Amino acid sequence: MTEAKPPAGAERAAALGLLRGVRPAGLPCFSGLCSVSAAGLAHSGARLGSVHADASKLAAAAATSLHVFGLASVSVPLDLCVEAEALGAQVDFCADAEPPQYPRVPQFPLAKLSDLQIDPRPVAELGRVNVVAQAIRLLVQSAGQQALVGAWVPGPFTLALYLVDGEALLNQIVEEPAAVSASLLQLADFITRVARVYLDAGADFITVHEMGGSPGYVGLRTFRRVVQAPLQQLLQALPAPRVLSMCGKLDAALGLLAGLAAEAINIDHLTDAAAARAALAPGQLLFGNIDPEGVLAHGTPAQVRTAVLAAAAHVDAIWPGCDLDLSAPDANLLAMVAAARSAR
């Protein structure tokens, strides 16, 4: 029996209403992070490595999450290196990689984070920021009636990890915590300006992807010491709706996350969804927590459905817990969307 699809635009309306505080009857399934797969891109004839510097190709690639899998969102950019490149990092787009890979920074541009110098020009003139903004405009025109158009930025600490070697950064936190904190606040301001370019281009919402600064990775002490303040500054500088996405086991840090200026928190499978639901502030939304690798990439459609139904008891929207693994098969992503549609 063929699954009945919701009316055009209904899932966009439900997801947007949720972000604005109006809970829908159903369970939206969308994402504000990288939501493409190699299989999905193959439907459009695109190669991931060729899309990042071309607004038309980037928009077409992002739109596969709607047209191929039925997610209620399309999101850009499709890599974590946009801001780092705008700050001087060289990017390897892995254009010839097989299987496809996300872009990477092969060499850190800074020896110490306190060496940071930010180009004073408008951020839209730096690197690929304007490419992403133009892709957003194209997505608003081509997909914006059917799906949310999301944009995302790294958190300050995550961006720092693309500028400085991680071990060197941790050493500088110990030796010069004030200097690191000052540089992270500079990065928060820079990221805010990038996000505003995306919002001005028409993005419906911004996701702050602070995966590298997650308490589940850096620990509670480091999070409180250097990550929390610049992250809060960034969130407070952005208009609602704001989504904060953090990977890793966050159970011990849920009280801290509830105090951050985000309308929604996206968690992954390592965090107990029931505990997160209980810890968040009244009215704060919980998204997640489908494992993008173990379940979506390497599981079966039946396992995907089981994970979605388990999450549905606690979350307000089904999201992959992090960026999609590019190897995720069509059948699993279709199963995620179908399970969410039938969950309530």
C-alpha positions, 0 to 999 in steps of 0.5 A: 500500500502506498503511503499517503503524503501530507498536502504540499506545505503542510509539513513546513507549516507544522515545523515552522509553527513548532519553532514558533511555539505552536505544537502540531498534532503530528511529529515533524521530521526535519533538520538544521544540519547537513542533511544530504547523502551520497545516494540522494545526491546521485539522484540529482547527478551532483557530486558533493565535492563540486557543489560547495563553491557554486550557489546553484549546485549547492541549492540543488544538492541541499534540496535532495533532502526534501525531494528524495527523502521528504524531510520538511527542511532543506539546509545549507551549507553542506560543510563545516569549513565556511567560517574557517575559510573566511578567516583564512583557512585553506579548504580541501573540498575532497572533490575526487574522493570516493566515496564522497567526503565532507570538506576538511581543513588540511592545515590549521592557519593559526599556531595559537587562538590568540593569534586570531585576526579578523578581516574587517570587511563585511563578512558577505565579502569573505570566502564562501559566505555569499555563496551560501547566502545565494543558495539560501535565496535559491532554496527560498524560491524553489523549495520554500513553499514546501520545506523550511529553509535552514542555515547553520553555523558552527559554535565558537569552540567548534570553529576554533578547532578548525583554526588551531590544532585541538591539543594546542588549543587545550594547552592554551586554555590551561596556560592562557585561559583569558586569552582563549576566552577573549578570542572565542568571544571574537569568534562568537561575534564573527559567527553572529555576523555570518548568521545574520547574512543567512537570515537576511537571505531568507533562512527560516531559522539558524542552528548553532552546531557546537559539536566540538565544544560539547560538554560530552567531549570537552568536559563540564569544567572546560565547558563552563570555563571557556565554552559557555560564555561565548556560546551564550553570547552568540545565541543571545545575539541571534533572533528566534527561532534558534536551535542549539545542536550538541553531540555526545553524552550530555546527561550531566550538563542538561541543566546548563543547556537549559539555561542557554538562549535557544528555543530548541536543543538537538541531542544525539543518541548518547544523551538520554532523551527522557532525562533531557525532556525533564531537564529543559526549561518550560517551553524549550523544545527537544529535537533528536535523537536518531543515531546518524551513523549506527542507525541511519547509515548502518542499520536497517529500516526496521531499526530506524523505525524502532529508534524513531518510535522510541524518540517520539515519546520524548522529543518534539521533532525527529532530527538526526543527532548530527550531520548525516553520514554520507553513506546513509542509504535511501531506504533508511532515510525514507524509513525515518520520515515515514516512521515520524509521520506515523508516530502520532 
